[in-house]
């Protein structure tokens, strides 16, 4: 949630903390687990099996940590995918 003009406004999906720019656009400053912040200040869901990721300078998703949500065991490979 973000406080704006004495009211709370919900951040976009996957966004843990957000703020508004001078044009009133909702910008994420921190993402929830399983999401990564892209260059547009939007939280994008990590690839399947990945619980923590980030974006490189080309905008490619890089997995940092794998999860086990689906009952399958994931292992982080050398090319940073689960």
N, C-alpha and C positions, 0 to 999 in steps of 0.2 A: 504494500500500500504506500501511496505517496500523499502527503498533505499539500493541498493546493487551494488557496483562497478559502481557508477555514473549512475544508471538506476533504475527506479521504477518497482518493481515486485509485482503483485497482491497477496495478502494473500489468503489462501484457503477460501472456502465458510463458512460463519458464523464467521469468524475470523475478529475481529476489528483491532487488532494490531499484528504484527508478527515479527520474527527475524530469522536469520539463524544460525545454529550451525556450528561447525568446519567441519562437513562433507557436509555442504550445504543443510541440511534438513530444510524445512520451519516449524517453530515452532510458535504456537500461544502464545501470552502473555495475550491477552484479547479477549473476545468473544462479538459478537453482541447480542442484545436483543433476547431472545428465544433460545439461545445456552449456553452451559456450557463447561468449559475446563476440559478435562479428564486427566488422569495420563500420557498419551502419548503426551500431549501438542497439542491436536486436539480439535476443537470445535464441539460438538455433539448437535444436535437439541433436545430441551426439548420435553417431551411427549405432545400429543395433549391437547390443552387447557391451557398449562403452558407457561407463558411468561418469567419466571425467575426460573432457577434451578441450582443445584450443584450436585456433585458426592460425595458419602460417601467413606470411606476407602475400601469398598468391590467393588466399581465401580458401585453401584446402583444410579440411578438418583433420586434426591429428589426435588420435586417442592417447590418453595418458594413463587410464586405468580401466580395466574390464570389470564387469559385474556378472551376476548369476541370477538375474530376475526371472528368466524363462525356464529355469530348471536345468539349463545346459551350462557346462563349465567353459568359460572363455579364458584364453591366455593371450596376453599382448604379444604380437608377433614383431619381428624385426622392422617391418614397414609400418609399425604403429597402428595396426588394426587388430580387432578381436576376432 
